[in-house]
Amino acid sequence: MVTGGAYGIGYAAAERFAAEGANVVVSDIRNHEGAAERLSRTSANVRAITIDVRDDASIAAGVDETLREFGSIDILVNNAAISAELHPGPFEVQSVEDWRRIYEVNVIGTFRMCRAVSPHMRKARWGRIINIASGTAFKGAPGMLHYIASKGAILSMTRSLATEFGDDNVLVNAVSPGLTMTESVAAAGHVTGYFEKSVMAARILKRPASAKDVANVIFFFASDDSEFVTGQTVTADGGSVFH
């Protein structure tokens, strides 16, 4: 199950899972039907399911539909987030309403999704949860304090959730992208114009990041190759952030 799967990193992750033969749920609040239809041209096991991560009833309905369709939920990618539509600027001009809107999706939405899949993964004694953070949470970039704070919360949540799920063999990890040239980011000149020059200067690998670059790391955390890895974050940003 990939939240925010209609576009960008979410879609690339769903595409990789479908290519590997997984049963894939593309969830979003709009355009996920079209995304699933495109993936279905090469994979028979893709479904579009509406999930609004701000709403418990919507999440419960999406989880129930997934269980009816596929019988289990083994992998959750928490990708749904508010990002490209934000306008960078001094923190003093950010409203409390904007902070609440961002946290409702980016942070509380991740919590709601983890809570919804928890009983099913614990019962199966197997699961993989991959949260999408951001390299900005490590670098403290200016102009996006509300967004950066939300992604810092994702890093801490990943570590804490890993400790809570460990006894049930449910692994929780995070992928931290740098500025990634998805459709929405490429169309958001106010974001790329603000960050692109400094981002490229900081990278060791001097090329734009694609959604596929991030999806490859997401797949690693879902695969058996990471079966002894939990509570970790991999930054997929061309070497901009060091740990």
Rosetta blueprint (number, residue, H / E / L):
1 M L
2 V E
3 T E
4 G L
5 G L
6 A L
7 Y L
8 G H
9 I H
10 G H
11 Y H
12 A H
13 A H
14 A H
15 E H
16 R H
17 F H
18 A H
19 A H
20 E L
21 G L
22 A L
23 N L
24 V E
25 V E
26 V E
27 S E
28 D E
29 I L
30 R L
31 N L
32 H H
33 E H
34 G H
35 A H
36 A H
37 E H
38 R H
39 L H
40 S H
41 R L
42 T L
43 S L
44 A L
45 N L
46 V E
47 R E
48 A E
49 I E
50 T E
51 I L
52 D L
53 V L
54 R L
55 D L
56 D H
57 A H
58 S H
59 I H
60 A H
61 A H
62 G H
63 V H
64 D H
65 E H
66 T H
67 L H
68 R H
69 E H
70 F H
71 G L
72 S L
73 I L
74 D L
75 I E
76 L E
77 V E
78 N E
79 N L
80 A L
81 A L
82 I L
83 S L
84 A L
85 E L
86 L L
87 H L
88 P L
89 G L
90 P L
91 F H
92 E H
93 V H
94 Q L
95 S L
96 V H
97 E H
98 D H
99 W H
100 R H
101 R H
102 I H
103 Y H
104 E H
105 V H
106 N H
107 V L
108 I H
109 G H
110 T H
111 F H
112 R H
113 M H
114 C H
115 R H
116 A H
117 V H
118 S H
119 P H
120 H H
121 M H
122 R H
123 K H
124 A H
125 R L
126 W L
127 G E
128 R E
129 I E
130 I E
131 N E
132 I E
133 A L
134 S L
135 G L
136 T H
137 A H
138 F H
139 K H
140 G L
141 A L
142 P L
143 G L
144 M L
145 L H
146 H H
147 Y H
148 I H
149 A H
150 S H
151 K H
152 G H
153 A H
154 I H
155 L H
156 S H
157 M H
158 T H
159 R H
160 S H
161 L H
162 A H
163 T H
164 E H
165 F H
166 G H
167 D H
168 D H
169 N L
170 V E
171 L E
172 V E
173 N E
174 A E
175 V E
176 S E
177 P E
178 G L
179 L L
180 T E
181 M L
182 T L
183 E H
184 S H
185 V H
186 A H
187 A H
188 A L
189 G H
190 H H
191 V H
192 T H
193 G H
194 Y H
195 F H
196 E H
197 K H
198 S H
199 V H
200 M H
201 A H
202 A H
203 R L
204 I L
205 L L
206 K L
207 R L
208 P L
209 A E
210 S L
211 A H
212 K H
213 D H
214 V H
215 A H
216 N H
217 V H
218 I H
219 F H
220 F H
221 F H
222 A H
223 S L
224 D H
225 D H
226 S H
227 E L
228 F L
229 V L
230 T L
231 G L
232 Q L
233 T E
234 V E
235 T E
236 A E
237 D L
238 G L
239 G L
240 S L
241 V L
242 F L
243 H L
